[in-house]
Amino acid sequence: MGLAFGLPLLLKFGSPELQERFVPDLLSGKKRICIAITEPSAGSDVANIATTAIRSEDGKHYIINGNKKWYSIKGFSPFTYTFIDDNHQDHERTLV
């Protein structure tokens, strides 16, 4: 599951630094990545997610606020990626 759902987004939207940090262990099978999309009020409808992210004042971090209901393969994965609404702050898809 980690290769099917997590890796393609990392390859398409991840910075070179993120790719260098995570891709080798994912491709070798040493580690897995899980996804967190489902929310209590939206289910897995990503168009209606309520979890938000706001960039910190120094611009170095995101402050994420919200709830996710289920995580795929979380028990086997040290990494998680999730869908959030950044209120169009970045005006493009961003992987952080």
Helices and strands as residue ranges (DSSP letters): I 2-6, H 7-13, H 16-28, E 33-36, G 46-48, E 52-55, E 62-65, G 74-76, E 79-82
